[in-house]
Amino acid sequence: MQDEVVASELDHLLHDASPRVDKILQRLHHLGWKPKGDTPTTIFSQALFVDNYVIVRMNDEIAIPDAIAVAYGQTLNHPVMTKWLAKRGVQILDKAAGVKE
């Protein structure tokens, strides 16, 4: 993320998406939704990344590339994501080893 134009546009995109992402997550929470499966978990992770990024960027001293890295780490360390990543890792290893489900 060394190009300033790309970084700036990405920053604007994530900030602009944040209110809609918050609204969606609040509604899903209200409905009792929990991400199960690859697609819902991917959607959840993207929404979580947007929220994490915007929170990190509230500190103006943090550069955009650094904020992306921090938000990425926070997203991957979320309990939903760690469980999903562990499950996917086991599935990949089992498949490579020829283990049938």
Secondary structure in CASP SS format (residue, H / E / C, confidence):
PFRMAT SS
TARGET T0000
AUTHOR 0000-0000-0000
METHOD secondary structure of the structure
MODEL  1
M C 1.00
Q C 1.00
D C 1.00
E H 1.00
V H 1.00
V H 1.00
A H 1.00
S H 1.00
E H 1.00
L H 1.00
D H 1.00
H H 1.00
L H 1.00
L H 1.00
H H 1.00
D H 1.00
A H 1.00
S H 1.00
P H 1.00
R H 1.00
V H 1.00
D H 1.00
K H 1.00
I H 1.00
L H 1.00
Q H 1.00
R H 1.00
L H 1.00
H H 1.00
H H 1.00
L C 1.00
G C 1.00
W C 1.00
K C 1.00
P C 1.00
K C 1.00
G C 1.00
D H 1.00
T H 1.00
P H 1.00
T H 1.00
T H 1.00
I H 1.00
F H 1.00
S H 1.00
Q H 1.00
A H 1.00
L H 1.00
F H 1.00
V H 1.00
D H 1.00
N H 1.00
Y H 1.00
V H 1.00
I H 1.00
V H 1.00
R H 1.00
M C 1.00
N C 1.00
D C 1.00
E C 1.00
I C 1.00
A C 1.00
I H 1.00
P H 1.00
D H 1.00
A H 1.00
I H 1.00
A H 1.00
V H 1.00
A H 1.00
Y H 1.00
G H 1.00
Q H 1.00
T H 1.00
L H 1.00
N C 1.00
H C 1.00
P H 1.00
V H 1.00
M H 1.00
T H 1.00
K H 1.00
W H 1.00
L H 1.00
A H 1.00
K H 1.00
R H 1.00
G H 1.00
V H 1.00
Q H 1.00
I H 1.00
L H 1.00
D H 1.00
K H 1.00
A H 1.00
A H 1.00
G C 1.00
V C 1.00
K C 1.00
E C 1.00
END
